[in-house]
Amino acid sequence: MASPKSPTRPNQENQEPKFQDFFPTMAGKLGGEGLIEELCKGFELLMDKDKGVITFESLRRNASTVLGLGDLTDDDVRCMINEGDCDRDGALNQMEFCVLMFRLSPELMEASRCVVTEVIEEEFSDYRHRH
C-alpha cells in the first residue's frame, strides 16, 4: 500500500510519480493472445459480478484488496473510471478496460503508433501506384 509520501504519489519534493511500465515486458512474454487473456482475468477481478462491468463501487472495494491501493480517494477512483469510460455510462466494460490498459502504457502506445503509421504509409503507397 502506498503511503502519502511514497514515490508513487506526487508531493512537494517529488512532483511526478515514479512509474515503471511492465506492460511491454508482459506483452513480449505472453504474446498478443496471452496478454489479452490476462487483461480479461484482471477485469474479472475488478468487476461487479452482478453487473458485469467495473463500477465505482467495485473498483473502490477492490482497489485495496486486489490492487493494494487502499489509500485511493473517491476522486481517484472516479478519475480512473472516467479515464477509460468511452461510452460515458459511468462504468468500464471489458473492452474499455483493455483499451485503457494499453493507453496507460507509453511504450505500447508508441509501438501502436508505429504500426498504424506503417500500415497507412503502405496503403498510401499502394494507392498511389494503382492510380
Sequence and secondary structure as in RCSB ss.txt:
>XXXX:A:sequence
MASPKSPTRPNQENQEPKFQDFFPTMAGKLGGEGLIEELCKGFELLMDKDKGVITFESLRRNASTVLGLGDLTDD
DVRCMINEGDCDRDGALNQMEFCVLMFRLSPELMEASRCVVTEVIEEEFSDYRHRH
>XXXX:A:secstr
   TTSTTS  SS  S      HHHHHHHHHHHHHHHHHHHHHHHHSBTTTTBB HHHHHHHHHHTT  TT  HH
HHHHHHHHH TT SSSB HHHHHHHHHHT HHHHHHHHHHHHHHHHHHHHHHHHH 
